């Protein structure tokens, strides 16, 4: 479970308390899982502002942006995640997919290769093959 301990006056001012942040995160996850990434992203933005060091919240925000086709925003969140933890295979995979969707296959390849090397899976391998063929 996420532990919200650092507080941002602006985000908490709107949300009220740390418990409200956690509840809002749960609601955002519910909306994301239900196929509403735009609403999920709107709910996650103030949480990331209040808790910028929580990678799981930032990753969900990146995924919401990706699924809402807000690819520049997804890329920005993934860049922060990868700067903090270059060993996050899923963040590399998402970055590769985000760049691929922007027709930037050559830039996507290093991320997809890294993800496939760190965490071999059929999904990563298939995505790498597809993007390699495009590049």
BELZI-V742023 format. One record per run of one state. SS is the DSSP state (hx for helix, st for strand, lp for the rest). FROM is the first residue (numbers start at 1). TO is the last residue. Records with the same first field share a line. If there is no record, write none. Layout:
SS->FROM-TO ; FROM-TO
This chain:
lp->1-8 ; 16-17 ; 34-36 ; 51-54 ; 68-70 ; 85-88 ; 102-104 ; 119-121 ; 135-135
hx->9-15 ; 18-33 ; 37-50 ; 55-67 ; 71-84 ; 89-101 ; 105-118 ; 122-134
